[in-house]
C-alpha cells in the first residue's frame, strides 16, 4: 500500500546501503560522490548521485526516521552536496555521462529532483533547525546556478520541454529573481503534446509519462496555473485502462526505450497518489497502492516519499479506495488503440505499429501478433487507418502510402565510378502496383477473430502471420507436445495449436504452410519470444482465431474460464 511508514522504511534501507558507495577519501577529486551501481563512475545526474543525495536528505529530515538528525549522515550529505557543486561545468550545467555532456536536460532533471529538498529544508530551518538551514543554503546554490544555466539552452525530446519548465518554475519559487519566466513562456507556447485520449506524443507508459505528468504538476503549483493539471488527469485516466492484471502496463506502442518491456510503472505511483488526494479519486489511490505492492525489487523511493515530505497531512490520509474498471472494451481513436480487459484477459490492438495485436491471459502472454510479406519495401503491416465497429476494429495498410521498390531505368550516359547511388534521383523508374491489406479484429466468445484480406496487386506473394509467445511454456498440437522457450520457432502447418503455462492457455489457428521461410526478409528478430508462424500467400481472405481459457489436461484444450 502507498503509505508513509513502509516507504520511509524502504528509503532508510536504501540510504544505509549508500554508505558503501560514497567516496570518503579527501584526496580523490570525486570525494563525496555516491558512485552509481549502473555506471560505475561518479555522475551528478538524477539517475545517479543526485538521486542518492535527495534520498539521504529526505531521510535526514523525515519525521519518524531512525536516521533523522544523524550526525554521520549529515556529514555525508555535506560531502555529497559539495560533490554536486564541483561536478558542474563552468556554465553551471552537468554531464549526462551516458551521452549528453554539458546538458541542460540533465541539469533540469536534477533541479526538478533537488528543488523540493531545498523547500523541505527551508521549512525545517524556520523551526530553528540549523543543519537543515545549511542544507538549504548549500543545495540551494546548486539549484540556483544550474537553473540559471538551463535558460536558453534548449532540449532534446518532447518531455524535456516540460522537465525544463518544471525545474525553472521550481527554482523561481526558491529564487524569485531568476529571469526564467520568458523562457518558460516560449516553451509553453508550443502547447502540451497530449491528444484527446490522454496520450503523450512519446507514448511511453513505462517511463516518460511519469516525467511529463510530474513536470506538469510542479508547473501547475509553482506557476499558479491549475489548468496544467488537466493533461495529467487525462493521462492518468487513460493509464488506468492500460494495466494488465499483474499491474504491468502496455508498452508496445511506446516510442522510447520501454517499448515491449514488461514494466510495473511504479515511477508514476506518486502522481496517482498525489492527484488522488487532490481530486478525491479513489480509483487513482487504488492504482497507487497496487503499483507499490506489485513492483519487483527496490522502489524509486525518492519520488514515492516526496508527496509526504511536501504535504505532511498526506501521512494520515484516509481516502476511500475504489476498484479500477475491469470488464471493458475501450477504443482510443486518436491514439489508434483498442483495449479489452476482462479479469485475467488483457488485449490490445495497435495502429501504426508492427505489433498489430497482443493478448495476455493470466500466465500466458501472446506478446505480439505480426504480419509480414515480401512485396518489396512494404513488407511490414503497419496501420494507416484505424476504425472502430461493434466489438472490434478495422486496420488498413494502404500500399499507396508506402515507398514502392522501383527498378531504376538507364540514364543513357556514363555514370562515374562511385556515382551509382548519387545519380539515383535523376533516374526514371518502373514500379509494381501497390496493394492494400485489411485486418479486422473482432471480439467473440472467449477470444478474437482476425480477418485478414488483401486487395489488388499480384498473386503468390508470400505472407506470414507471426505469433510471439513469451516463453517458457508447452506448445501442443494434434500431433505433438513440446516444451518450448524463447528463441525457438515453429510453423503451424494446419489445424490449431495451444500455448499453455500452468492453468492458462491460448489457442491459435488454423495453420498454413505456403512456404518455409523461418526468418522472412523484412521481418523482425524476436529473441525474447517463442515464435509460431502461419505462412500463406496472396490472394488472402482468411480468419485467424485466437481463443483463451483454462488449460485442461483432461481435454488437452482450453475451456471456459471459471
C-alpha positions as CSV (number, residue, x, y, z in Angstrom):
1,X,0.0,0.0,0.0
2,X,1.1,3.5,-0.7
3,X,1.7,4.6,2.9
4,X,4.3,6.8,4.7
5,X,5.7,4.2,7.2
6,X,6.7,1.4,4.7
7,X,8.0,3.9,2.2
8,X,10.1,5.6,4.9
9,X,11.4,2.3,6.0
10,X,12.4,1.4,2.4
11,X,14.2,4.7,1.8
12,X,16.1,4.3,5.1
13,X,17.3,0.9,3.9
14,X,18.5,2.4,0.7
15,X,20.3,5.3,2.4
16,X,22.1,2.9,4.8
17,X,23.3,1.0,1.8
18,X,24.6,4.2,0.2
19,X,27.4,4.5,2.7
20,X,29.3,1.7,1.0
21,X,29.1,3.6,-2.3
22,X,30.2,7.0,-1.2
23,X,33.8,8.2,-1.8
24,X,35.2,9.5,1.5
25,X,38.8,9.8,0.5
26,X,39.5,13.5,0.5
27,X,42.5,13.1,-1.8
28,X,40.2,12.0,-4.6
29,X,38.6,14.5,-6.9
30,X,35.3,12.7,-6.7
31,X,35.3,12.9,-2.9
32,X,31.7,12.9,-1.6
33,X,30.2,11.2,-4.7
34,X,27.8,8.3,-4.4
35,X,29.2,6.0,-7.1
36,X,26.4,4.8,-9.4
37,X,26.0,1.0,-9.4
38,X,25.0,1.0,-13.0
39,X,27.5,3.5,-14.4
40,X,30.4,2.5,-12.1
41,X,31.7,6.1,-12.1
42,X,30.9,9.5,-10.5
43,X,27.9,11.1,-12.1
44,X,26.0,14.1,-10.8
45,X,22.8,13.1,-12.7
46,X,19.3,12.5,-11.4
47,X,19.7,8.8,-12.0
48,X,22.9,8.6,-10.0
49,X,24.5,10.8,-7.4
50,X,21.7,13.5,-7.3
51,X,19.1,10.8,-6.7
52,X,21.0,9.3,-3.8
53,X,21.7,12.7,-2.4
54,X,18.0,13.5,-2.4
55,X,17.2,10.2,-0.6
56,X,19.8,11.0,2.1
57,X,18.4,14.5,2.6
58,X,14.9,13.3,3.0
59,X,15.8,10.6,5.5
60,X,17.8,13.1,7.5
61,X,14.8,15.4,7.7
62,X,11.9,12.9,7.8
63,X,9.7,12.6,10.8
64,X,9.9,9.2,12.4
65,X,13.1,8.2,10.6
66,X,15.7,6.4,12.7
67,X,18.4,8.5,10.9
68,X,16.7,11.8,11.4
69,X,19.3,14.3,12.5
70,X,22.1,11.6,12.4
71,X,25.5,13.3,12.6
72,X,27.3,10.9,10.3
73,X,24.6,11.2,7.7
74,X,24.7,15.0,7.9
75,X,28.5,14.8,7.2
76,X,27.9,12.6,4.2
77,X,25.2,14.9,2.9
78,X,27.5,17.9,3.1
79,X,30.2,16.0,1.2
80,X,27.6,14.9,-1.3
81,X,26.4,18.5,-1.9
82,X,29.9,19.6,-2.3
83,X,30.5,17.0,-5.0
84,X,27.3,18.0,-6.8
85,X,28.6,21.6,-7.0
86,X,32.1,20.7,-8.0
87,X,30.9,18.4,-10.8
88,X,29.1,21.3,-12.6
89,X,30.8,22.7,-15.7
90,X,31.8,26.4,-15.7
91,X,28.4,27.0,-17.4
92,X,26.6,25.6,-14.4
93,X,25.4,22.5,-16.4
94,X,26.3,18.9,-15.7
95,X,27.1,15.9,-17.9
96,X,24.6,13.2,-18.7
97,X,27.6,10.8,-18.9
98,X,25.8,8.2,-20.9
99,X,25.6,10.5,-23.9
100,X,24.7,14.2,-23.2
101,X,27.6,16.3,-22.0
102,X,27.1,19.8,-20.6
103,X,23.4,19.1,-20.8
104,X,20.6,21.4,-19.9
105,X,18.3,18.4,-19.9
106,X,20.4,16.5,-17.4
107,X,20.7,19.7,-15.2
108,X,16.9,20.2,-15.4
109,X,16.2,16.7,-14.1
110,X,18.4,17.3,-11.1
111,X,16.9,20.7,-10.4
112,X,13.4,19.2,-10.5
113,X,14.6,16.5,-8.1
114,X,16.6,18.7,-5.6
115,X,14.5,21.9,-5.5
116,X,11.8,20.1,-3.4
117,X,14.6,19.0,-1.0
118,X,15.6,22.7,-0.6
119,X,11.9,23.6,0.0
120,X,11.6,21.0,2.8
121,X,15.0,22.1,4.3
122,X,13.9,25.7,4.3
123,X,10.7,24.8,6.1
124,X,12.7,22.8,8.7
125,X,15.1,25.8,9.1
126,X,12.2,28.0,10.0
127,X,11.7,25.9,13.2
128,X,15.3,26.6,14.2
129,X,17.0,23.5,12.6
130,X,20.5,24.9,11.8
131,X,21.6,21.8,9.9
132,X,18.5,22.0,7.7
133,X,19.4,25.6,7.1
134,X,22.9,24.6,6.0
135,X,21.4,22.0,3.6
136,X,19.0,24.6,2.2
137,X,21.8,27.1,1.7
138,X,24.4,24.8,0.1
139,X,22.0,22.8,-2.0
140,X,20.1,25.9,-3.0
141,X,23.3,27.3,-4.5
142,X,23.4,24.3,-6.8
143,X,19.7,24.6,-7.8
144,X,20.1,28.4,-8.5
145,X,23.3,28.1,-10.6
146,X,22.1,25.0,-12.5
147,X,18.7,26.7,-13.2
148,X,20.4,29.8,-14.5
149,X,22.5,27.7,-16.8
150,X,19.4,25.9,-18.3
151,X,17.8,29.1,-19.6
152,X,18.0,29.4,-23.4
153,X,20.0,26.2,-24.0
154,X,17.3,24.0,-25.5
155,X,16.1,20.4,-25.1
156,X,16.2,17.1,-27.0
157,X,12.9,15.3,-26.6
158,X,9.2,16.3,-26.1
159,X,9.2,15.5,-22.4
160,X,12.4,17.5,-21.8
161,X,10.4,20.7,-22.5
162,X,8.2,20.1,-19.5
163,X,11.1,19.0,-17.2
164,X,12.9,22.2,-18.1
165,X,9.8,24.3,-17.5
166,X,9.2,22.5,-14.2
167,X,12.8,22.9,-13.0
168,X,12.8,26.6,-13.8
169,X,9.4,27.2,-12.2
170,X,10.5,25.4,-9.0
171,X,13.8,27.3,-8.9
172,X,11.8,30.6,-9.4
173,X,9.8,29.9,-6.3
174,X,13.0,29.5,-4.3
175,X,14.8,32.3,-6.1
176,X,12.3,34.9,-7.4
177,X,14.9,37.0,-9.1
178,X,15.7,34.1,-11.5
179,X,15.0,35.5,-15.0
180,X,13.3,32.3,-16.4
181,X,9.7,33.2,-17.0
182,X,10.2,34.4,-20.6
183,X,11.9,31.2,-21.5
184,X,9.2,29.1,-19.8
185,X,6.5,31.0,-21.7
186,X,8.3,30.4,-25.0
187,X,8.3,26.7,-24.4
188,X,4.7,26.6,-23.1
189,X,3.7,28.3,-26.3
190,X,4.3,25.1,-28.1
191,X,1.3,23.6,-26.2
192,X,1.3,20.3,-24.3
193,X,1.8,17.3,-26.5
194,X,-1.2,15.3,-25.4
195,X,-4.1,14.0,-27.6
196,X,-7.8,13.8,-26.8
197,X,-7.4,10.3,-25.4
198,X,-4.8,11.4,-22.9
199,X,-1.7,10.0,-24.6
200,X,1.6,12.0,-24.8
201,X,3.5,12.1,-28.1
202,X,6.2,9.7,-26.9
203,X,3.6,7.2,-25.8
204,X,6.0,6.0,-23.1
205,X,3.7,4.4,-20.4
206,X,6.7,2.8,-18.7
207,X,9.0,5.8,-18.3
208,X,8.2,9.2,-19.7
209,X,4.5,9.5,-18.9
210,X,5.6,10.0,-15.3
211,X,8.2,12.6,-16.3
212,X,5.6,14.7,-18.2
213,X,2.9,14.3,-15.6
214,X,5.3,15.2,-12.7
215,X,6.6,18.2,-14.5
216,X,3.1,19.5,-15.3
217,X,2.1,19.0,-11.7
218,X,5.0,21.1,-10.5
219,X,4.4,23.7,-13.1
220,X,0.7,24.0,-12.1
221,X,1.7,24.6,-8.5
222,X,4.7,26.9,-8.9
223,X,3.4,28.9,-11.8
224,X,-0.1,29.1,-10.2
225,X,-1.7,27.6,-13.4
226,X,-4.0,24.8,-12.2
227,X,-5.2,24.2,-15.8
228,X,-1.9,22.4,-16.3
229,X,-3.2,19.6,-14.2
230,X,-5.9,18.8,-16.8
231,X,-3.4,16.9,-19.1
232,X,-2.2,15.0,-16.0
233,X,-5.8,13.9,-15.3
234,X,-6.4,12.8,-18.9
235,X,-3.2,10.8,-18.9
236,X,-3.9,9.1,-15.6
237,X,-7.4,8.2,-16.7
238,X,-6.0,6.6,-19.9
239,X,-3.3,4.8,-17.9
240,X,-5.9,3.2,-15.7
241,X,-7.1,1.2,-18.8
242,X,-3.7,0.2,-19.9
243,X,-2.8,-2.1,-17.0
244,X,-2.6,-5.9,-17.2
245,X,-3.9,-8.0,-14.3
246,X,-0.4,-8.2,-12.8
247,X,-0.1,-4.3,-12.9
248,X,2.5,-4.3,-15.7
249,X,1.4,-1.8,-18.3
250,X,1.0,-1.9,-22.1
251,X,4.3,-0.6,-23.6
252,X,4.1,-1.9,-27.2
253,X,3.2,1.4,-28.6
254,X,6.0,3.4,-26.9
255,X,8.3,5.4,-29.0
256,X,11.0,5.2,-26.4
257,X,13.2,2.5,-24.8
258,X,10.4,1.0,-22.7
259,X,8.8,-0.4,-25.9
260,X,7.8,-4.0,-25.4
261,X,9.2,-4.2,-21.9
262,X,7.4,-5.8,-19.0
263,X,7.2,-2.9,-16.6
264,X,5.3,-2.2,-13.4
265,X,5.4,1.6,-13.8
266,X,6.0,2.5,-10.1
267,X,7.6,5.7,-11.3
268,X,4.1,7.1,-11.8
269,X,2.7,5.9,-8.5
270,X,3.4,9.2,-6.7
271,X,1.3,11.0,-9.4
272,X,-1.6,8.7,-8.9
273,X,-1.4,9.1,-5.2
274,X,-1.0,12.9,-5.1
275,X,-3.7,13.5,-7.7
276,X,-6.0,11.1,-5.8
277,X,-5.6,13.3,-2.7
278,X,-6.2,16.5,-4.7
279,X,-9.3,15.2,-6.5
280,X,-10.7,12.7,-4.0
281,X,-10.3,10.0,-6.6
282,X,-10.4,6.5,-5.0
283,X,-9.6,4.7,-8.2
284,X,-6.3,6.5,-8.6
285,X,-5.5,5.9,-4.9
286,X,-6.1,2.1,-5.5
287,X,-3.8,2.2,-8.6
288,X,-1.0,3.8,-6.5
289,X,-1.4,1.1,-3.9
290,X,-1.3,-1.7,-6.4
291,X,1.8,-0.3,-8.2
292,X,3.7,-0.1,-5.0
293,X,2.6,-3.6,-3.9
294,X,3.3,-5.2,-7.3
295,X,6.7,-3.6,-8.2
296,X,9.6,-6.1,-8.2
297,X,12.7,-5.3,-6.3
298,X,13.7,-1.9,-4.8
299,X,11.4,1.0,-5.5
300,X,12.3,4.5,-6.6
301,X,11.7,5.8,-3.1
302,X,12.8,9.4,-3.7
303,X,9.6,10.2,-5.6
304,X,7.4,7.9,-3.5
305,X,8.3,9.8,-0.3
306,X,8.1,13.3,-1.9
307,X,4.3,13.7,-1.5
308,X,4.6,13.1,2.2
309,X,7.5,15.5,2.6
310,X,5.8,18.2,0.7
311,X,2.4,17.7,2.2
312,X,2.7,16.2,5.8
313,X,-1.1,15.9,6.0
314,X,-0.9,13.1,3.4
315,X,0.8,10.8,6.1
316,X,-2.6,10.4,7.7
317,X,-4.8,10.3,4.5
318,X,-8.0,8.2,4.7
319,X,-9.3,8.4,1.2
320,X,-11.6,5.5,0.4
321,X,-10.3,3.2,-2.3
322,X,-12.4,2.3,-5.3
323,X,-12.0,-0.6,-7.7
324,X,-10.5,0.3,-11.1
325,X,-12.5,-0.7,-14.1
326,X,-12.0,-4.3,-15.2
327,X,-14.6,-5.6,-17.7
328,X,-14.4,-3.1,-20.5
329,X,-13.7,-2.6,-24.2
330,X,-12.4,0.9,-25.0
331,X,-11.3,2.4,-28.3
332,X,-8.9,5.3,-28.2
333,X,-9.2,6.5,-31.8
334,X,-6.8,9.4,-31.6
335,X,-4.1,7.0,-30.3
336,X,-5.2,4.2,-32.6
337,X,-5.6,1.8,-29.7
338,X,-8.2,-0.7,-28.7
339,X,-8.1,-2.1,-25.2
340,X,-10.1,-5.1,-23.9
341,X,-9.8,-6.1,-20.2
342,X,-11.9,-8.9,-18.6
343,X,-10.4,-10.2,-15.4
344,X,-7.2,-12.1,-16.3
345,X,-7.7,-11.3,-20.1
346,X,-5.9,-8.2,-21.4
347,X,-5.8,-7.5,-25.1
348,X,-4.5,-4.6,-27.2
349,X,-4.8,-3.7,-30.8
350,X,-2.4,-1.0,-32.1
351,X,-2.3,1.1,-35.2
352,X,0.9,2.3,-36.7
353,X,2.9,-0.4,-35.1
354,X,4.4,-3.7,-36.3
355,X,2.7,-5.3,-33.4
356,X,-0.9,-5.3,-34.6
357,X,-2.4,-7.2,-31.7
358,X,-1.4,-8.6,-28.3
359,X,-3.2,-10.9,-25.9
360,X,-2.4,-11.7,-22.3
361,X,-4.4,-14.3,-20.3
362,X,-3.1,-14.9,-16.8
363,X,0.3,-16.6,-17.1
364,X,0.3,-16.7,-20.9
365,X,1.5,-13.8,-22.9
366,X,0.9,-13.6,-26.6
367,X,3.0,-10.5,-26.7
368,X,2.7,-9.8,-30.4
369,X,0.8,-10.8,-33.5
370,X,2.6,-9.5,-36.5
371,X,2.0,-9.7,-40.2
372,X,4.8,-9.6,-42.8
373,X,5.0,-10.1,-46.6
374,X,7.7,-9.9,-49.2
375,X,6.4,-7.4,-51.6
376,X,9.4,-5.2,-51.9
377,X,9.5,-2.3,-49.4
378,X,6.0,-2.8,-48.0
379,X,6.9,-5.9,-46.0
380,X,5.7,-4.9,-42.6
381,X,2.0,-4.5,-41.8
382,X,1.6,-1.1,-40.1
383,X,-1.7,0.6,-40.0
384,X,-2.6,3.7,-42.0
385,X,-6.2,3.9,-40.9
386,X,-7.8,2.7,-37.7
387,X,-11.6,2.5,-37.4
388,X,-13.9,1.1,-34.7
389,X,-17.0,-1.1,-35.3
390,X,-19.2,-3.1,-33.0
391,X,-17.0,-5.4,-30.9
392,X,-13.9,-4.7,-32.9
393,X,-11.6,-2.5,-35.0
394,X,-10.5,-2.4,-38.7
395,X,-6.9,-1.6,-39.5
396,X,-5.9,-0.9,-43.1
397,X,-2.4,-0.9,-44.5
398,X,-2.5,1.2,-47.7
399,X,0.0,0.3,-50.3
400,X,-0.1,3.7,-52.0
401,X,1.3,5.3,-48.8
402,X,4.4,3.1,-48.8
403,X,7.5,3.6,-50.9
404,X,7.4,1.0,-53.6
405,X,10.5,-0.7,-54.8
406,X,11.3,1.0,-58.1
407,X,13.5,-0.5,-60.8
408,X,15.9,2.2,-62.0
409,X,15.9,2.9,-65.7
410,X,19.2,3.8,-67.6
411,X,20.4,7.4,-67.9
412,X,21.8,6.8,-71.4
413,X,25.1,8.4,-70.4
414,X,28.3,7.5,-68.5
415,X,27.9,7.0,-64.7
416,X,31.3,7.6,-63.0
417,X,32.7,5.1,-60.5
418,X,31.3,5.9,-57.0
419,X,28.3,7.8,-58.5
420,X,25.8,4.9,-59.0
421,X,23.7,6.0,-56.0
422,X,24.5,9.7,-56.3
423,X,22.6,9.9,-59.6
424,X,19.6,7.8,-58.5
425,X,17.4,10.9,-58.1
426,X,17.9,11.7,-61.8
427,X,16.7,8.3,-63.0
428,X,13.2,7.4,-64.2
429,X,11.7,4.3,-62.7
430,X,9.5,1.3,-63.4
431,X,7.4,0.1,-60.4
432,X,4.9,-2.5,-59.4
433,X,1.4,-1.5,-58.4
434,X,0.7,-1.2,-54.7
435,X,-1.9,-3.3,-52.8
436,X,-3.8,-2.9,-49.6
437,X,-4.0,-5.2,-46.5
438,X,-7.1,-5.2,-44.3
439,X,-7.2,-6.6,-40.8
440,X,-10.5,-6.8,-38.9
441,X,-10.2,-7.8,-35.2
442,X,-13.4,-8.8,-33.6
443,X,-14.1,-9.9,-30.0
444,X,-16.0,-13.2,-29.8
445,X,-16.9,-15.6,-27.1
446,X,-13.6,-16.5,-25.2
447,X,-11.4,-14.9,-27.8
448,X,-10.9,-12.9,-31.0
449,X,-11.2,-13.4,-34.8
450,X,-8.7,-11.8,-37.0
451,X,-10.0,-11.4,-40.6
452,X,-7.0,-10.8,-42.9
453,X,-7.7,-9.8,-46.5
454,X,-5.6,-8.5,-49.4
455,X,-6.8,-6.3,-52.2
456,X,-5.0,-5.7,-55.5
457,X,-1.5,-6.5,-56.7
458,X,-0.1,-9.9,-57.7
459,X,-0.9,-13.4,-56.6
460,X,1.6,-15.8,-55.0
461,X,3.1,-13.1,-52.7
462,X,4.5,-14.8,-49.6
463,X,2.9,-13.7,-46.3
464,X,3.3,-14.9,-42.7
465,X,1.2,-14.4,-39.6
466,X,3.6,-14.4,-36.6
467,X,2.5,-15.1,-33.1
468,X,5.2,-14.3,-30.5
469,X,4.6,-16.0,-27.1
470,X,6.7,-15.2,-24.0
471,X,8.4,-18.5,-23.0
472,X,8.9,-20.9,-21.4
473,X,5.8,-23.0,-21.8
474,X,4.3,-26.0,-23.6
475,X,3.3,-26.0,-27.3
476,X,0.6,-28.6,-28.2
477,X,-0.9,-29.6,-31.5
478,X,-2.9,-32.6,-32.5
479,X,0.3,-34.4,-33.3
480,X,2.8,-33.3,-30.7
481,X,3.5,-31.7,-27.3
482,X,6.9,-30.0,-26.8
483,X,8.4,-27.8,-24.2
484,X,9.4,-24.5,-25.7
485,X,11.4,-21.4,-24.8
486,X,12.3,-18.0,-26.2
487,X,14.4,-18.1,-29.3
488,X,12.6,-21.1,-30.8
489,X,10.3,-21.1,-33.9
490,X,7.6,-23.4,-35.1
491,X,5.4,-23.4,-38.2
492,X,1.8,-24.4,-37.6
493,X,1.1,-26.3,-40.8
494,X,-2.6,-26.9,-40.2
495,X,-5.3,-27.1,-37.5
496,X,-4.8,-25.5,-34.2
497,X,-2.0,-25.2,-31.6
498,X,-2.2,-24.3,-27.9
499,X,0.5,-22.5,-25.9
500,X,-0.1,-23.1,-22.2
501,X,1.6,-22.4,-18.9
502,X,0.3,-23.7,-15.6
503,X,-3.5,-23.4,-15.7
504,X,-3.7,-20.8,-18.6
505,X,-3.7,-21.4,-22.3
506,X,-4.1,-19.6,-25.6
507,X,-5.2,-21.5,-28.8
508,X,-4.4,-20.1,-32.3
509,X,-5.1,-21.3,-35.8
510,X,-5.9,-22.6,-38.3
511,X,-2.4,-23.1,-39.6
512,X,-1.0,-22.9,-43.1
513,X,2.3,-23.7,-44.9
514,X,2.6,-21.9,-48.2
515,X,6.4,-21.6,-47.6
516,X,9.1,-22.4,-45.1
517,X,10.9,-19.0,-44.6
518,X,11.8,-19.2,-41.0
519,X,13.0,-15.6,-40.9
520,X,11.2,-13.9,-43.7
521,X,13.1,-10.9,-45.2
522,X,11.8,-7.7,-43.7
523,X,10.5,-9.4,-40.5
524,X,11.9,-8.5,-37.1
525,X,14.1,-10.6,-34.8
526,X,12.3,-11.9,-31.7
527,X,14.9,-13.5,-29.5
528,X,12.7,-13.0,-26.4
529,X,9.8,-15.0,-27.8
530,X,8.7,-18.4,-29.0
531,X,7.5,-17.7,-32.5
532,X,4.7,-19.6,-34.2
533,X,4.4,-18.9,-37.9
534,X,1.4,-19.5,-40.2
535,X,2.6,-19.0,-43.8
536,X,0.2,-18.0,-46.6
537,X,0.2,-16.4,-49.9
538,X,-1.9,-13.9,-51.9
539,X,-4.7,-13.6,-52.6
540,X,-5.7,-13.8,-48.9
541,X,-9.2,-13.8,-47.4
542,X,-9.0,-15.8,-44.2
543,X,-10.0,-15.7,-40.5
544,X,-7.3,-16.5,-37.9
545,X,-8.7,-17.4,-34.5
546,X,-7.3,-16.6,-31.0
547,X,-9.0,-18.3,-28.1
548,X,-8.1,-18.1,-24.4
549,X,-9.2,-20.1,-21.3
550,X,-8.2,-22.5,-18.6
551,X,-5.8,-25.2,-19.8
552,X,-7.3,-28.7,-19.3
553,X,-5.0,-31.7,-19.2
554,X,-8.2,-33.9,-19.4
555,X,-9.3,-32.5,-22.8
556,X,-5.9,-31.2,-24.0
557,X,-7.6,-27.9,-24.7
558,X,-8.7,-24.6,-23.3
559,X,-12.1,-24.4,-21.6
560,X,-14.3,-21.6,-20.4
561,X,-12.6,-19.5,-17.8
562,X,-14.0,-20.1,-14.3
